[in-house]
Amino acid sequence: MRSCGPTSSATTEEPNPVDAPAEQVRARSLPAEFTAAMDEDLNLAGAMAVVHATLKALNVALTKAARAAARGPTPTCAPRWSTSP
């Protein structure tokens, strides 16, 4: 008989940056592309493109996390179906 190992409910996930306290968010540096665009004679179009790309990546990550949470924990192995009586 095949045995699936015990499932572990403890995971080593990185903290969600969305839930970070404000002082931790302020301590993060701006993307290099953003600061380069702003330093380039106030290139607002380039800076806003970086903001848009960053927000899009954040939205994709949040959507994936929400879908994964809705599915629940992933089993460690598939069930084994028996056709014999």
Secondary structure, DSSP 8 states (H G I E B T S, - for coil): ----------------GGGS-HHHHHHS---HHHHHHHHTT--HHHHHHHHHHHHHHHHHHHHHHHHHHHH----SS--------
